Amino acid sequence: MESHIRYGYLPRCPDLYWDEGTGCYRCRLAEDPEHGERFRFLLGVGHGCCAPLNTWREAIRRRDEPEPVR
């Protein structure tokens, strides 16, 4: 929701980025030094996944790169 307020409706939030070190996506809104605590509360960070049936939860990888050839 906070992303929609800041940027409008986009396919992907500009504040979502891939962190090579942790091997997962991270949120700059949640990491903001001034407003991060509020954003973490509003986004439910730390309260578990809000989409338990989403199969991507079990296959964390960078999604903006082509699918590897198998």
SEKOL-754034 format. One record per residue: residue number from 1; x, y, z of N, C-alpha, C in turn. Coordinates in nm, 3 decimals. Layout:
N
<seq->NUM nu->X nv->Y nw->Z cau->X cav->Y caw->Z cu->X cv->Y cw->Z> $
...
END
This chain:
70
<seq->1 nu->0.082 nv->-0.119 nw->0.000 cau->0.000 cav->0.000 caw->0.000 cu->0.087 cv->0.126 cw->0.000> $
<seq->2 nu->0.188 nv->0.128 nw->0.082 cau->0.275 cav->0.245 caw->0.088 cu->0.342 cv->0.270 cw->-0.047> $
<seq->3 nu->0.380 nv->0.164 nw->-0.113 cau->0.440 cav->0.177 caw->-0.245 cu->0.341 cv->0.239 cw->-0.344> $
<seq->4 nu->0.215 nv->0.198 nw->-0.336 cau->0.113 cav->0.251 caw->-0.426 cu->0.093 cv->0.400 cw->-0.401> $
<seq->5 nu->0.100 nv->0.442 nw->-0.277 cau->0.086 cav->0.583 caw->-0.245 cu->0.202 cv->0.663 cw->-0.303> $
<seq->6 nu->0.322 nv->0.609 nw->-0.292 cau->0.441 cav->0.680 caw->-0.340 cu->0.456 cv->0.678 cw->-0.492> $
<seq->7 nu->0.431 nv->0.563 nw->-0.552 cau->0.465 cav->0.545 caw->-0.693 cu->0.346 cv->0.517 cw->-0.785> $
<seq->8 nu->0.228 nv->0.496 nw->-0.730 cau->0.115 cav->0.455 caw->-0.812 cu->0.120 cv->0.304 cw->-0.834> $
<seq->9 nu->0.031 nv->0.253 nw->-0.915 cau->0.025 cav->0.109 caw->-0.938 cu->0.124 cv->0.070 cw->-1.046> $
<seq->10 nu->0.225 nv->-0.004 nw->-1.007 cau->0.330 cav->-0.050 caw->-1.097 cu->0.340 cv->-0.202 cw->-1.090> $
<seq->11 nu->0.394 nv->-0.266 nw->-1.195 cau->0.411 cav->-0.411 caw->-1.191 cu->0.500 cv->-0.456 cw->-1.075> $
<seq->12 nu->0.602 nv->-0.376 nw->-1.040 cau->0.690 cav->-0.409 caw->-0.929 cu->0.729 cv->-0.280 cw->-0.858> $
<seq->13 nu->0.730 nv->-0.286 nw->-0.728 cau->0.768 cav->-0.169 caw->-0.648 cu->0.914 cv->-0.133 cw->-0.675> $
<seq->14 nu->0.943 nv->-0.005 nw->-0.702 cau->1.082 cav->0.037 caw->-0.725 cu->1.172 cv->0.019 cw->-0.602> $
<seq->15 nu->1.111 nv->0.005 nw->-0.484 cau->1.189 cav->-0.013 caw->-0.362 cu->1.219 cv->-0.159 cw->-0.331> $
<seq->16 nu->1.174 nv->-0.250 nw->-0.415 cau->1.206 cav->-0.392 caw->-0.399 cu->1.332 cv->-0.421 cw->-0.478> $
<seq->17 nu->1.431 nv->-0.481 nw->-0.413 cau->1.557 cav->-0.510 caw->-0.484 cu->1.611 cv->-0.646 cw->-0.441> $
<seq->18 nu->1.690 nv->-0.705 nw->-0.529 cau->1.753 cav->-0.834 caw->-0.504 cu->1.884 cv->-0.810 cw->-0.430> $
<seq->19 nu->1.903 nv->-0.878 nw->-0.319 cau->2.026 cav->-0.868 caw->-0.240 cu->2.107 cv->-0.996 cw->-0.262> $
<seq->20 nu->2.216 nv->-0.984 nw->-0.336 cau->2.302 cav->-1.100 caw->-0.364 cu->2.353 cv->-1.165 cw->-0.236> $
<seq->21 nu->2.387 nv->-1.085 nw->-0.136 cau->2.444 cav->-1.137 caw->-0.012 cu->2.352 cv->-1.231 cw->0.064> $
<seq->22 nu->2.224 nv->-1.197 nw->0.069 cau->2.129 cav->-1.281 caw->0.142 cu->2.053 cv->-1.376 cw->0.050> $
<seq->23 nu->2.062 nv->-1.352 nw->-0.081 cau->1.992 cav->-1.438 caw->-0.177 cu->1.841 cv->-1.423 cw->-0.171> $
<seq->24 nu->1.796 nv->-1.301 nw->-0.143 cau->1.652 cav->-1.278 caw->-0.140 cu->1.621 cv->-1.132 cw->-0.175> $
<seq->25 nu->1.493 nv->-1.107 nw->-0.196 cau->1.450 cav->-0.970 caw->-0.220 cu->1.440 cv->-0.896 cw->-0.088> $
<seq->26 nu->1.470 nv->-0.766 nw->-0.094 cau->1.462 cav->-0.680 caw->0.024 cu->1.381 cv->-0.556 cw->-0.012> $
<seq->27 nu->1.335 nv->-0.487 nw->0.089 cau->1.248 cav->-0.371 caw->0.071 cu->1.314 cv->-0.246 cw->0.128> $
<seq->28 nu->1.339 nv->-0.148 nw->0.040 cau->1.400 cav->-0.023 caw->0.086 cu->1.305 cv->0.057 cw->0.176> $
<seq->29 nu->1.175 nv->0.040 nw->0.158 cau->1.080 cav->0.107 caw->0.247 cu->1.100 cv->0.060 cw->0.391> $
<seq->30 nu->1.112 nv->-0.071 nw->0.408 cau->1.130 cav->-0.128 caw->0.542 cu->1.266 cv->-0.093 cw->0.601> $
<seq->31 nu->1.363 nv->-0.067 nw->0.515 cau->1.498 cav->-0.036 caw->0.561 cu->1.524 cv->0.114 cw->0.579> $
<seq->32 nu->1.426 nv->0.195 nw->0.546 cau->1.441 cav->0.340 caw->0.556 cu->1.475 cv->0.381 cw->0.700> $
<seq->33 nu->1.584 nv->0.455 nw->0.722 cau->1.625 cav->0.488 caw->0.858 cu->1.527 cv->0.579 cw->0.932> $
<seq->34 nu->1.454 nv->0.661 nw->0.858 cau->1.362 cav->0.755 caw->0.923 cu->1.222 cv->0.698 cw->0.940> $
<seq->35 nu->1.170 nv->0.633 nw->0.836 cau->1.031 cav->0.586 caw->0.838 cu->1.017 cv->0.434 cw->0.839> $
<seq->36 nu->1.129 nv->0.364 nw->0.845 cau->1.127 cav->0.218 caw->0.835 cu->1.040 cv->0.149 cw->0.937> $
<seq->37 nu->1.040 nv->0.196 nw->1.061 cau->0.960 cav->0.130 caw->1.164 cu->0.812 cv->0.135 cw->1.128> $
<seq->38 nu->0.766 nv->0.249 nw->1.080 cau->0.626 cav->0.263 caw->1.039 cu->0.597 cv->0.173 cw->0.919> $
<seq->39 nu->0.686 nv->0.174 nw->0.820 cau->0.664 cav->0.091 caw->0.701 cu->0.663 cv->-0.057 cw->0.738> $
<seq->40 nu->0.753 nv->-0.099 nw->0.825 cau->0.755 cav->-0.241 caw->0.867 cu->0.623 cv->-0.280 cw->0.932> $
<seq->41 nu->0.569 nv->-0.190 nw->1.013 cau->0.440 cav->-0.216 caw->1.078 cu->0.330 cv->-0.227 cw->0.972> $
<seq->42 nu->0.323 nv->-0.128 nw->0.882 cau->0.218 cav->-0.126 caw->0.780 cu->0.228 cv->-0.242 cw->0.683> $
<seq->43 nu->0.349 nv->-0.286 nw->0.653 cau->0.370 cav->-0.396 caw->0.560 cu->0.364 cv->-0.533 cw->0.627> $
<seq->44 nu->0.358 nv->-0.536 nw->0.759 cau->0.352 cav->-0.664 caw->0.831 cu->0.484 cv->-0.740 cw->0.829> $
<seq->45 nu->0.594 nv->-0.668 nw->0.816 cau->0.725 cav->-0.733 caw->0.811 cu->0.750 cv->-0.806 cw->0.943> $
<seq->46 nu->0.791 nv->-0.932 nw->0.933 cau->0.818 cav->-1.012 caw->1.051 cu->0.700 cv->-1.093 cw->1.101> $
<seq->47 nu->0.586 nv->-1.084 nw->1.033 cau->0.466 cav->-1.156 caw->1.075 cu->0.435 cv->-1.274 cw->0.986> $
<seq->48 nu->0.530 nv->-1.316 nw->0.906 cau->0.509 cav->-1.432 caw->0.820 cu->0.450 cv->-1.392 cw->0.685> $
<seq->49 nu->0.453 nv->-1.484 nw->0.595 cau->0.406 cav->-1.459 caw->0.459 cu->0.255 cv->-1.444 cw->0.457> $
<seq->50 nu->0.209 nv->-1.343 nw->0.383 cau->0.064 cav->-1.322 caw->0.372 cu->0.003 cv->-1.401 cw->0.258> $
<seq->51 nu->0.086 nv->-1.478 nw->0.186 cau->0.037 cav->-1.560 caw->0.075 cu->0.088 cv->-1.702 cw->0.092> $
<seq->52 nu->0.036 nv->-1.776 nw->0.190 cau->0.091 cav->-1.908 caw->0.220 cu->0.076 cv->-2.009 cw->0.106> $
<seq->53 nu->-0.013 nv->-1.987 nw->0.012 cau->-0.030 cav->-2.081 caw->-0.099 cu->0.053 cv->-2.043 cw->-0.221> $
<seq->54 nu->0.128 nv->-1.935 nw->-0.213 cau->0.211 cav->-1.891 caw->-0.324 cu->0.332 cv->-1.984 cw->-0.335> $
<seq->55 nu->0.344 nv->-2.054 nw->-0.447 cau->0.452 cav->-2.152 caw->-0.464 cu->0.589 cv->-2.086 cw->-0.474> $
<seq->56 nu->0.595 nv->-1.956 nw->-0.503 cau->0.724 cav->-1.886 caw->-0.509 cu->0.793 cv->-1.882 cw->-0.374> $
<seq->57 nu->0.718 nv->-1.900 nw->-0.266 cau->0.779 cav->-1.898 caw->-0.132 cu->0.885 cv->-2.007 cw->-0.118> $
<seq->58 nu->0.865 nv->-2.119 nw->-0.185 cau->0.958 cav->-2.232 caw->-0.175 cu->1.067 cv->-2.227 cw->-0.282> $
<seq->59 nu->1.062 nv->-2.129 nw->-0.371 cau->1.158 cav->-2.121 caw->-0.481 cu->1.211 cv->-1.977 cw->-0.492> $
<seq->60 nu->1.277 nv->-1.933 nw->-0.387 cau->1.327 cav->-1.795 caw->-0.386 cu->1.444 cv->-1.784 cw->-0.483> $
<seq->61 nu->1.428 nv->-1.695 nw->-0.580 cau->1.534 cav->-1.667 caw->-0.675 cu->1.507 cv->-1.531 cw->-0.735> $
<seq->62 nu->1.604 nv->-1.479 nw->-0.802 cau->1.588 cav->-1.350 caw->-0.868 cu->1.492 cv->-1.367 cw->-0.984> $
<seq->63 nu->1.382 nv->-1.294 nw->-0.985 cau->1.275 cav->-1.313 caw->-1.083 cu->1.288 cv->-1.224 cw->-1.206> $
<seq->64 nu->1.380 nv->-1.131 nw->-1.208 cau->1.392 cav->-1.044 caw->-1.325 cu->1.500 cv->-1.091 cw->-1.421> $
<seq->65 nu->1.548 nv->-1.214 nw->-1.402 cau->1.643 cav->-1.274 caw->-1.493 cu->1.572 cv->-1.390 cw->-1.566> $
<seq->66 nu->1.619 nv->-1.426 nw->-1.684 cau->1.554 cav->-1.538 caw->-1.755 cu->1.561 cv->-1.668 cw->-1.676> $
<seq->67 nu->1.463 nv->-1.750 nw->-1.698 cau->1.458 cav->-1.883 caw->-1.634 cu->1.577 cv->-1.965 cw->-1.681> $
<seq->68 nu->1.650 nv->-2.031 nw->-1.591 cau->1.763 cav->-2.114 caw->-1.632 cu->1.721 cv->-2.229 cw->-1.723> $
<seq->69 nu->1.802 nv->-2.262 nw->-1.820 cau->1.774 cav->-2.373 caw->-1.911 cu->1.802 cv->-2.503 cw->-1.836> $
<seq->70 nu->1.710 nv->-2.598 nw->-1.848 cau->1.727 cav->-2.726 caw->-1.777 cu->1.743 cv->-2.838 cw->-1.876> $
END
